[in-house]
Amino acid sequence: MKTEFTTAQLADADTAVSAGAIRKCVHCGFCTATCPTYVLLGDELDSPRGRIYLIKNMLEEGRAPTPQDVRHIDRCLSCMACITTCPSGVDYMHLVDHARQYVAQHYRRPLRERVVRWMLAQTLPYRGRFRLALRLAQWTRPVARALARALRLRSIDAMLNMAPAQLPAPVAPVQQAAPAPKGRVILLRGCAEPVLRPQFQAAAVRLLNRLGYAVEDAPGTACCGALEHHLGRTAASLAKARRNIAAWEREMARGDVCAILTTASGCGTTLKDYAHMLREEVDWADRAQRISGLVRDVSEFLYGQDLPGNQPDQPTVVAYHAACSLQHAQKTVREPQLLLQDAGFTVRTPAESHLCCGSAGTYNILQPRIAGLLGGRKTENLEALRPDVIATGNVGCAMQIGQRTGIPVVHTVELLDWATGGPKPF
């Protein structure tokens, strides 16, 4: 695609990356077949190709975004299915990230939207605040829901709908295993997952200990920054990235670390992108590159390990839901399924496995109608497999699908833990 950016515009590092991505687009339209919003809505502007046109015009002209620009950029899930499909190698991930940052800097949203986005940024990345917010949602749900619907606050209503009826008890911080003949790994604690599904990390720790790894929790780490990054709050997300890098470096100074692991693939995508996010900062670029190189999704790390030879204590059919952040962004596609098969499970994959479930960080709050349609479609395809259990690698997917089915939804690592001597997770 031809671009007309000025030399002055291209002096900005983010604009230069965006211009390079735009120039690679050849209008082929392959992305439209795998874009969830285009599949649902059939609007060219709700496809990656259409959004590229909008972003190109907005950035080249250096103008304030229009409401139409913002509406279609907001509808992007950042599922990155288009990157998997694109034959030209368009760097859509960083392009749409830049567009969100540009919108945040140059567009004044209606007051209602500003309040909701501020609430999300001030709550979700902080475990204590998030837990308190969920408690308040439980206590005030009937009144708050009626008020939200009366005032047509769809995002608030969506948040209340997603709040679980009962929160799981917190799990103690990750403890080091001894002895650890294979070395040390650091496990990202994160923000939402320890509150909503603490059993995910508990299973990961048990399994890693069983394999001979000490599992560390680096003091001082924060949320990975993904939630704020995708809200266009770049400064806040970069501050969290720097904080995490410094905390991990302090832990690594105590001795060699094999890897930095995460059980939330959405977090892993952002952690692996720290090198790009901090590439222009002299004091942080090399440090971010080193950290990003150590990051592994837990399934990526476990693949190729010599797992104990136990089997699940009963025949179990698993419907595997591939989180977009794992299959499209990180390109970890077959590893989780092969791990489950090797552990003795019967693994089935649903129709339209490339399509997003609609969770996508805060998307199911900010775009509840589209997220609901995608969630229902995904759940129907998973239930059609008639599984005993559904497995995934991301807490957002687990919550989005779990709200819509009576079939247990667990993390892949929970099943691997069970198959190698841990408790049954469902």
C-alpha positions in Angstrom: 0.0 0.0 0.0 1.4 3.4 -1.0 2.1 5.8 1.9 2.8 9.5 2.0 4.3 10.1 5.4 6.6 13.1 5.7 10.2 12.8 6.8 9.3 14.6 10.0 6.5 12.1 10.7 8.8 9.1 10.0 11.3 10.5 12.6 8.8 9.3 15.2 9.7 5.6 16.0 6.1 4.4 16.3 5.0 6.1 13.1 7.9 4.6 11.3 6.9 1.1 12.4 3.3 1.8 11.4 4.3 3.1 8.0 6.3 0.0 7.4 3.4 -2.2 8.3 1.0 -0.3 6.1 3.3 -0.5 3.1 3.4 -4.3 3.3 -0.4 -4.5 2.9 -1.3 -5.6 -0.6 -5.1 -5.4 -0.3 -5.4 -9.2 -0.8 -8.2 -9.5 1.7 -7.1 -12.9 3.1 -7.4 -11.3 6.6 -11.2 -10.8 6.2 -11.8 -14.5 6.3 -10.3 -14.9 9.7 -11.2 -11.6 11.4 -13.9 -12.2 14.0 -15.5 -8.8 13.7 -15.7 -9.0 9.9 -17.1 -12.5 10.0 -19.8 -11.3 12.4 -20.5 -7.8 11.0 -19.5 -8.0 7.3 -18.3 -4.4 7.4 -15.0 -3.8 5.5 -14.1 -1.2 8.1 -14.3 -3.9 10.7 -11.7 -6.0 9.0 -7.9 -5.6 9.3 -7.7 -4.2 5.8 -10.3 -1.7 6.5 -8.8 -0.6 9.7 -5.4 -0.2 8.0 -7.0 2.3 5.6 -8.5 4.2 8.5 -5.3 4.2 10.5 -3.2 5.2 7.4 -5.4 8.2 6.7 -5.5 9.3 10.3 -1.7 9.1 10.8 -0.7 10.5 7.4 -3.0 13.5 7.8 -1.9 14.0 11.4 -5.5 14.8 12.3 -7.7 14.1 15.3 -9.5 10.7 15.0 -13.1 10.9 14.0 -15.8 9.0 15.9 -15.9 6.6 13.0 -12.2 5.9 13.2 -12.4 5.3 16.9 -15.5 3.0 16.6 -13.8 0.7 14.2 -10.4 0.7 16.0 -12.2 0.0 19.3 -13.9 -3.0 17.7 -10.6 -4.7 17.0 -10.0 -7.6 19.4 -6.2 -7.7 18.9 -6.7 -11.4 18.4 -4.0 -11.4 15.6 -5.7 -14.0 13.5 -5.0 -11.6 10.6 -1.2 -12.0 11.3 -1.5 -15.8 11.0 -3.4 -15.4 7.7 -1.4 -12.5 6.1 0.9 -13.6 3.3 2.7 -10.3 3.3 3.9 -10.2 6.9 2.0 -7.0 7.9 2.9 -6.1 11.5 -0.7 -5.5 12.4 -0.1 -5.9 16.2 2.1 -2.9 16.5 0.1 -0.9 14.0 -3.2 -1.2 16.0 -1.3 -0.6 19.3 0.0 2.6 17.9 -3.4 3.6 16.6 -4.9 3.1 20.2 -2.1 5.2 21.6 -2.8 7.9 19.0 -6.5 7.8 19.8 -5.8 8.2 23.5 -3.7 11.2 22.8 -5.8 13.0 20.2 -9.4 12.1 20.8 -11.7 13.1 23.7 -14.1 10.3 24.4 -17.6 10.9 25.8 -17.6 11.2 29.6 -19.3 7.8 30.1 -16.5 6.1 28.2 -13.8 8.0 29.9 -15.1 7.0 33.3 -15.4 3.3 32.4 -11.9 3.2 31.0 -10.4 5.0 34.0 -12.2 2.5 36.3 -10.7 -0.5 34.4 -7.2 1.0 34.4 -7.4 1.7 38.1 -8.9 -1.7 39.1 -8.0 -4.7 36.9 -4.2 -4.4 37.0 -4.1 -4.4 40.9 -5.0 -7.7 42.6 -6.2 -6.1 45.9 -8.4 -3.5 44.2 -9.8 -6.1 41.7 -10.7 -8.5 44.5 -12.4 -5.6 46.4 -14.3 -4.6 43.3 -15.6 -8.1 42.8 -16.7 -8.3 46.4 -18.6 -5.0 46.0 -20.2 -6.4 42.8 -21.4 -9.5 44.6 -23.0 -7.4 47.4 -24.6 -4.8 45.2 -25.4 -6.8 42.1 -29.2 -6.6 41.9 -29.4 -2.8 42.6 -26.3 -2.0 40.6 -27.5 -4.0 37.6 -30.9 -2.4 37.6 -29.2 1.1 37.8 -26.8 0.2 35.0 -29.5 -0.9 32.7 -31.7 2.1 33.5 -28.8 4.5 32.7 -27.8 2.3 29.6 -24.4 1.7 31.0 -23.7 -1.5 29.1 -20.1 -1.8 30.2 -21.0 -1.6 33.8 -23.7 -4.2 33.3 -21.2 -6.4 31.5 -18.8 -6.1 34.4 -21.5 -7.1 36.9 -22.5 -10.1 34.7 -18.9 -11.3 34.7 -18.3 -11.1 38.4 -18.3 -14.7 39.8 -21.0 -15.6 42.3 -18.2 -16.8 44.6 -14.6 -15.9 44.6 -12.0 -18.7 45.1 -9.9 -18.4 48.2 -6.5 -16.8 47.6 -3.5 -19.1 47.2 -0.3 -18.6 49.2 2.6 -17.0 47.2 4.7 -19.2 45.1 7.3 -21.0 47.2 10.7 -22.4 46.2 11.0 -26.2 45.9 14.0 -28.0 47.3 15.9 -29.7 45.9 15.8 -28.3 42.4 18.2 -30.2 40.2 17.0 -28.6 37.0 17.3 -25.0 38.1 15.1 -22.0 38.9 12.2 -20.4 37.0 10.3 -17.2 37.8 6.5 -17.4 37.6 4.6 -14.1 36.9 1.9 -13.7 39.5 -0.1 -11.3 37.4 -3.2 -9.4 38.4 -6.6 -11.0 37.3 -5.6 -14.6 37.2 -4.6 -15.0 40.9 -8.0 -13.5 41.9 -10.2 -15.4 39.4 -8.4 -18.7 39.0 -5.6 -19.1 41.5 -5.7 -22.9 40.9 -4.0 -22.3 37.6 -0.7 -21.2 39.1 -1.0 -23.7 42.0 -1.1 -26.5 39.4 1.8 -25.1 37.5 4.0 -24.9 40.6 3.2 -28.5 41.6 4.0 -29.8 38.2 7.2 -27.7 37.8 8.3 -28.8 41.3 7.6 -32.4 40.3 9.9 -31.9 37.3 12.7 -30.6 39.4 12.4 -26.8 39.1 12.3 -24.3 41.9 9.6 -21.8 41.2 10.3 -18.2 42.3 8.0 -15.2 42.8 10.1 -12.1 42.2 9.2 -9.5 44.8 8.2 -6.1 43.4 6.6 -7.3 40.1 3.4 -5.7 38.9 0.8 -6.4 36.2 2.4 -7.1 32.9 0.9 -3.9 31.5 -1.2 -5.5 28.8 -4.5 -4.1 30.0 -3.3 -0.5 30.0 -1.3 -1.0 26.9 -4.5 -2.0 24.9 -6.4 1.0 26.4 -3.8 3.3 24.9 -2.3 4.2 28.3 1.2 3.7 27.1 3.0 5.6 29.9 1.4 3.4 32.5 2.1 0.2 30.7 5.8 1.1 30.1 6.1 2.0 33.8 4.9 -1.5 34.7 7.3 -3.1 32.2 10.3 -1.2 33.7 9.2 -2.2 37.2 9.0 -5.9 36.2 12.3 -5.9 34.4 14.0 -4.4 37.4 12.4 -6.9 39.8 13.4 -9.9 37.6 16.9 -8.7 37.3 17.2 -8.6 41.1 16.0 -12.1 41.3 18.3 -13.3 38.5 21.2 -11.7 40.3 20.8 -14.5 43.0 21.7 -17.1 40.4 20.8 -18.5 37.0 17.2 -18.5 35.9 16.0 -20.9 33.2 13.0 -19.0 32.2 10.3 -16.4 33.1 7.0 -18.3 32.9 3.4 -17.2 32.7 0.2 -19.2 32.9 -1.8 -16.4 31.1 -1.0 -16.3 27.4 -2.3 -12.7 27.2 0.4 -11.7 29.6 3.0 -13.7 27.8 2.4 -11.9 24.6 3.1 -8.5 26.2 6.1 -9.8 28.1 7.6 -11.1 24.9 7.0 -7.6 23.4 8.9 -5.7 26.1 11.9 -5.6 23.8 9.8 -3.7 21.2 8.0 -1.5 23.6 11.2 -0.2 25.2 13.4 -0.3 22.1 13.9 3.4 22.0 14.9 3.8 25.7 18.7 3.7 26.0 18.7 2.6 29.6 16.2 -0.2 29.1 16.4 -1.5 25.5 19.1 -4.2 26.1 17.6 -5.2 29.4 14.1 -5.6 27.9 15.6 -7.7 25.1 17.2 -10.0 27.6 14.0 -10.4 29.6 11.8 -10.9 26.6 14.2 -13.7 25.4 13.6 -15.6 28.7 9.8 -15.4 28.6 7.9 -18.7 27.9 4.3 -19.7 28.2 4.1 -22.6 30.6 3.0 -25.0 27.8 5.9 -23.8 25.6 8.3 -24.5 28.5 6.8 -27.9 29.3 6.9 -29.1 25.7 9.9 -31.3 25.4 10.3 -31.9 29.2 10.3 -35.4 30.4 7.0 -35.5 32.2 6.4 -38.3 34.7 4.7 -41.3 33.0 1.4 -41.3 34.9 -1.9 -41.2 33.2 -5.2 -39.6 34.1 -7.1 -42.0 36.4 -10.1 -42.1 33.9 -10.6 -41.8 30.1 -11.1 -38.1 29.5 -12.1 -36.2 26.3 -10.6 -32.7 26.2 -11.9 -29.9 24.0 -8.9 -27.7 23.5 -9.6 -24.0 23.0 -6.5 -22.2 21.6 -6.3 -18.8 23.1 -5.6 -16.2 20.4 -2.7 -14.7 22.3 -1.1 -18.1 22.3 -1.8 -19.4 18.8 -1.7 -16.2 16.8 0.5 -13.8 18.7 3.0 -16.3 20.2 2.7 -19.0 17.5 2.5 -21.7 20.2 -0.1 -23.9 18.3 0.5 -27.6 18.6 2.5 -27.8 21.9 -0.4 -27.7 24.3 -2.4 -30.3 22.3 0.6 -32.6 22.0 1.3 -32.3 25.7 -2.2 -33.4 26.5 -2.2 -36.2 24.0 1.1 -37.5 25.4 -0.3 -37.4 28.9 -3.1 -39.7 27.9 -6.0 -37.4 27.1 -8.2 -37.6 24.0 -7.9 -34.1 22.5 -10.4 -32.6 20.1 -10.4 -29.1 18.5 -13.5 -27.2 17.6 -14.7 -25.8 14.3 -13.5 -22.2 13.8 -10.7 -22.8 16.2 -9.0 -19.7 14.8 -11.8 -17.4 15.8 -11.6 -15.4 19.1 -13.9 -16.3 22.0 -14.5 -12.5 22.6 -12.7 -12.1 25.9 -9.6 -10.2 24.7 -8.6 -8.4 27.9 -11.2 -5.7 28.5 -13.0 -6.2 25.2 -15.9 -8.2 26.8 -16.5 -5.1 29.0 -16.0 -2.4 26.4 -17.7 -4.2 23.5 -20.2 -6.5 25.3 -22.5 -7.1 22.3 -19.8 -8.4 19.9 -18.0 -10.2 22.7 -21.3 -12.0 23.7 -21.9 -13.1 20.1 -18.3 -14.5 19.8 -18.5 -16.1 23.2 -21.7 -17.9 22.3 -20.4 -19.0 19.0 -17.2 -20.4 20.5 -19.0 -22.2 23.3 -21.4 -23.9 20.8 -18.5 -25.2 18.8 -16.8 -26.5 21.9 -19.9 -28.2 23.3 -20.5 -29.9 19.9 -17.4 -32.0 20.6 -19.1 -33.5 23.6 -16.1 -33.2 25.9 -15.7 -34.1 29.5 -13.7 -30.9 30.0 -12.5 -27.8 28.1 -8.9 -26.7 28.4 -7.3 -23.4 27.5 -4.2 -21.4 28.3 -5.6 -18.0 29.3 -7.7 -16.9 32.2 -9.8 -14.5 30.1 -10.9 -17.3 27.8 -11.6 -19.6 30.7 -14.0 -16.9 32.2 -15.6 -16.0 28.9 -16.4 -19.7 28.0 -17.1 -20.8 31.6 -19.9 -18.3 31.9 -21.7 -19.9 29.0 -21.4 -23.7 29.6 -21.8 -26.3 32.3 -18.8 -28.2 31.1 -15.8 -27.5 33.4 -13.2 -25.1 31.9 -9.6 -25.6 33.2 -6.1 -24.6 32.3 -4.0 -27.0 30.2 -1.5 -27.2 33.1 -4.1 -28.4 35.5 -4.8 -31.5 33.4 -1.0 -32.1 33.0 -0.7 -31.8 36.8 -3.5 -34.3 37.3 -2.1 -36.7 34.8 1.3 -36.7 36.7 0.0 -37.2 40.2 -1.8 -34.0 41.1 -5.5 -33.5 42.1 -8.3 -33.8 39.6 -9.2 -30.2 38.5 -12.9 -30.8 37.8 
